[in-house]
Amino acid sequence: MSENGPTITVTRGKRTEQAGPKPSASPTRSQSSGWGLSGIGALVSGVVRGARAAWWAGLGVVATAQDAGTQVFDALVDEGRSWEQARRERTEATARRVRAMTKEGDVLRATEERVQSEVNEMLRRVGVPTRNEVQELREGIGALADRVERLARLAEENDG
């Protein structure tokens, strides 16, 4: 994991025995099962100790994995919380900026419409035609030019 990620510390399973065979209580006494089978008894005893150690090691693995899993899960929950909070703050900041721009846009549009209305009223008082009046005048002139052109063609045809 990265240096900023969670760390896992194993705190269970302190080893009390040192590696190697146990010294016997007396140097002349052999390790036996007590039935007089020194070689086989020692072998069985060693196998049982090994099996028991393997069992405890397996339990240690399960316990360590469970603890590590819990630690990782808790770290992921904390990370998820902070990520969600940061995302929520970014979203709210963006929403505030959009609302501010919308209000500014409304104010700007209202101001623009008011200025346009005032300018149109002033031009009307002075006698300057409005945009619509100029457009109507253009359309009338276009229609009149078409009629004049048709009359000119008719006059040519009648003269010719």
N, C-alpha and C positions, 0 to 999 in steps of 0.2 A: 504494500500500500504506500501511498505518498507520505511525506513527512507531516503533512497537515491532517492526515486521516486518523482514524481511531487506532489506538494501540491496544494490544491484548497482552495481559500478564497472567501467567499461570501461577496460582498461589496454593494449589493442592499438592499432595503426594510428596512429602518430605522423605527422603531416603535415609533410613536409619542404619542399614547394613552396608558394609563395604563389600566390594566385589571380591570374589574368591571364596574358597571353601571355609566353613566355620572350623575353628580349632576345636578339637574334642576336649572333653573334660579331663580325660587322662590320656597320656600318650600311648599307653599299652592297650587301651580299650578300643575296639573297632566300632564303626557305625553300623549297627545292625538293626534289624526289625525286632529283635528280642526273641526270635524263634531260632536263633542259631544260624541264620542264613545271612552271613555278613555281606557277601557280594551282591546277592539279589535284593536283600533288604535295603541296602544303601542305594541301589539302582532305583527301586520302587520309590523310596523316600525322595530321591532326587527328582524323579519324574513328577511326583505329587507336588513337591515344592515348585518345580518349573511350571506345572499346570496352574497352580494357585497363583503364582506370580504373573503368568499370562492373563489369567482371569482378572486380577487386580489391575493390570496394565490396560486391559480392555475397558474395565469400569472407569479407569482414569481418563482414557480417551473419550468416552461418552460424556463424563462430567466436564472435561475441558472443552469439548465441542459444544456442549450445552451452554457453558459459561461464555465462551467466545461468541456463540450465536446470539446470546442475549445481549452481550456488549455491542456487537455489530448492529443488531436490530435497534437498540437504543440510540446508537450513533446515527443510524439512518433516519430514525424518527426525528431527532434533533435537527439534522440537515434538512429534512423535508419541511419542518416547521419554519426554519429560517428562510428557505427558498420561497415558500408560499407567502411569507410576510413581505419579503423583498418584491415579489411579483405583484402583490396587492398594492404596495406603496407605489410601484411604477405605474400600475394601471390607474390608480387614483390621481397621480400627478398628471398623467396624460389626459384624463377626463377633465381635470381642472383647467388645463391649457386649452382644450377644445371648447369648453364652456366659455372661457374668457375670449377666445377668438370669435366665437359665435356672437357673443354680446357686442364685441368690438365691431364685427361685421354688420350687425343690426343697426348700431349707432351710426356707422359709416354710411350705410344705405339710406337711413332716415335723413341724415344730413345732406347727402347727395340729392335726394328727392326734393328736399326743402329748397336747396340752392337752385335746382333746375326750375322749380315752380316760381320762385322769385324772379329769376332771369326771364322766364317766359312772360310773366305778368308785366315786367318792366318793358320788354320788347313790344308787347301788345299795346301798351300805353303810348309808346313812341310811334307806333304804326308799322312796325316790322312784321311781316307775315310769319305765321308759325310754320313749323316743318310740314304739317299736314296741308296747310294752305298752299305751300310751295309745291308739294307733290301733286295736289289737285290741279294746280296751274300747269305743271309739266304735262300731266295727262291730257289736259284740255288743248295745250299747244300741239301735242303729238297728234291728237285726233284732228285738229284743224289743219295741220300740215298734210295729213293723209287726204283730206277732202280737197285741199288746194291742188295736190298732185293729181288726183283723179280728174278734177275739172280741167287741169292743164292738158292731160292726155285726151280728154273728150274734145277740147278745143282744137287740138292738133289734128285729131281724126276728122273733124268736121271741116277744117280748113284744107286739108290735104287731099 
